[in-house]
Amino acid sequence: MSALLALSRWIDRLNEWVGRSAAWLVLAAVLISALNAIARKAFDVGSNAFLEIQWYLFAGVFLLASGYTLLRQEHVKIDVVLSRFSKRTQITIEAVCIVVFLLPFCFVVIDLVLPLVKQAYETGETSNNAGGLIRWPVYALVPAGFSLLALQGISEFIKRIAFLMGLIEDPTAKKQEKSAEEELAEAIRRARAEEAAQ
């Protein structure tokens, strides 16, 4: 099990890096959008390539960060139903759902999209819009994103099995650092508690 947990940690680090890197695509999309708007309004110059690259960047953020989102326990869950069960039952249900639903879904999507990516690459498919971009890079984001999601699913499955074996802490606890607002609220609460104690 230690080898599997090491694999899980490696997958977690990979998706952590990809997720944090994908966040920069948001900045790129905002800058391109702003430049495009300025060019259109100020100079009456437009480009379909600028419009399409924003779409590509959004697809990159959404798809490439899906594994990171699963790592952070931010995907939609059926907490209303799961909360009625014990933690062990919740973890068991999640482990089964990863194997029965998540992983097969990822593999089916990858299998269906790879031929489209290959075809778009071989034919040099481009957008129908004048000055549009080539399509295969954005198509390739789909199998890349679902591969990262599948890898994270494997990591989450390993962690859930390890939890059920008593080897690790609860893997479903959200791995999110406190925001500045939360830290400030805690500091205020501590200060008030110290004042009340004096």
N, C-alpha and C positions, 0 to 999 in steps of 0.2 A: 504493500500500500504506500510505502514511502516514495517509491519511484513514481507512482501515479500522482501523489501530492506534489512532487517536484514538477511533473508535467503540468499540473494545474497551476502552480505558481508561475511557470514560464508563460502559459497562455494568458494568465491574468496580467503579467507585465507587458506582453505584446499588445493586448487590447487597451491597456492603460495608456501606452505610448501612442497607439493609433488614435484613440479617442481624444487625447489631448492635442495631438497634431491636427486632427480634423477640425478642431475648434478654430484654427487659424484660417480655414477655408471660409468661415463666416465673415471674418474681417476682409478677406479678399473679395468676397461677393458684395459686401457693402461698399468697398472702395470702387469696384468696377461699376456697380449700380450708380453711385454718385457721379463718377466720371462720365458715364453714359448719359445721365440726365443733364449734366452741365453742357456736354457736347451738343446734345439735341436742342436745348433751350437757348444757349448762348451763340452757338455757331451753326445751328440748323444742320448738324452732321449726325448721322445715325449709323449704326452697324448692327446687323443681325448677329454677327459673331459675338458682340458684347452681350446681347440679350441671351444668346444660347449658353455662353460661358457661365452666366449666373445660374442657369438651370443645371448645368453640369456640376457647379460647385455645391448647389443645394443637394443634388443627388449624392454627391460625395460625402457631405456632412451626414445626411440621413442614413445612408447605407453603411459607410465605414464605421460610424459610431454605434451601430446597433449592438455589437459585441460589448463595447464599453458600457452601454446602457444596461445590458443584462448583468455585467460585472457589478455595477453600482446598485443593482436591485431596483431599477427605475421602470422596468417594463410593467405594463398593466397586468394585474393579478386579480384573482377572484377572492380578495381578502374577506369579503362579507361572508362567504361560505367557509373558507379555510380557517378563519378566526374561531370558529366553533369547535375545532379539533385541538388536540394536544400538539405541542411542537413536534414531537416525533411523527405523528400522523401527517402533519402539514409537510414536513420534509419528505416523507415517503411519497405523498401524493405528487409533490413537485418533481421528485426523482423519476417517478413513473411517467409524468407528463413530458418531461424532457426527452425520454427515450421513445415514447409512443407518438408524440405530436411534434415537438420542436425539431429534433434531428431529422426525422423523415421529411418534414416540410422543407428544411434547408437543402437536403440532398436532392429532392425533386426539383426545386427551383433552380439549383445549380445545373442539374442535368438538362433541364429544359432551355436554359439561357445560353449555355456554352456554345451550342451550334449557331445561335444567332450572332454571338460575338465573333465566332470564327468566320461566318459568312460576311458580316459587315467589314471585317478586317481584310479578307481576301478580295472583296469587290470594291473596297475603298468607298463604302457608302458614306454619303454626305447628306446634310440637311437639304430639304427641298427649298428652303429660303435662300434668296440671293446672298452670297457672302457667308453662308452658314458653315458650320464646323463639321469635321468628320464625326461619325457616330460611334465607331467601335470603342473609343475610350469610355464613353458614358455607359455603353452596354456592358463593358467589362467591370464597371463598378458593382453591378448586380451580383455576379458570382463571387467577387472579392468580398463584398459586404456580407453575403450569406455564408461564405466560408469562415469569416471572422465570428459570425454569430454561432455557427455550428461548433467551432473550436471552443467558444465560451460556454456553449451548452455542455460540451464534454467536461470542461473544467468544473462547471456547476454540479454536474452529475457526480463527479469524483468527490467534490466537497460534501455533498449530501450523504453519500455512502460513508465517507469518513466520519461525519457527524453521527450517523446511526451506529457506527462502530465505537463511538466514544473517543475518537482520536483528535477531533478539533471542536472549536466553539461553533455556535450557531452561524452557518454560512448565509442565512437570509437577512442578517442584520445589515441595515443599509450602511455602505461604506462611504459616507459623505462627511467631509470636514465641516466644521461649524462655520457658518457665515459670520461676517463681521458684526452683523446685527445680533446674532445669537451670543457671540462672545461678549458684546457690550451688555446685553441683558443679564448674562450670568455675572458679570463684574458688578453691575448695579445691585443685583440680588445679594451678592456676597457683602458688598458695602453696607447695605441695609441690615443684613443679619448681624454684622459686626457692631453696627450702631445700636441695634436692639439689645445685643449682649452686654453692652457697656453701661 
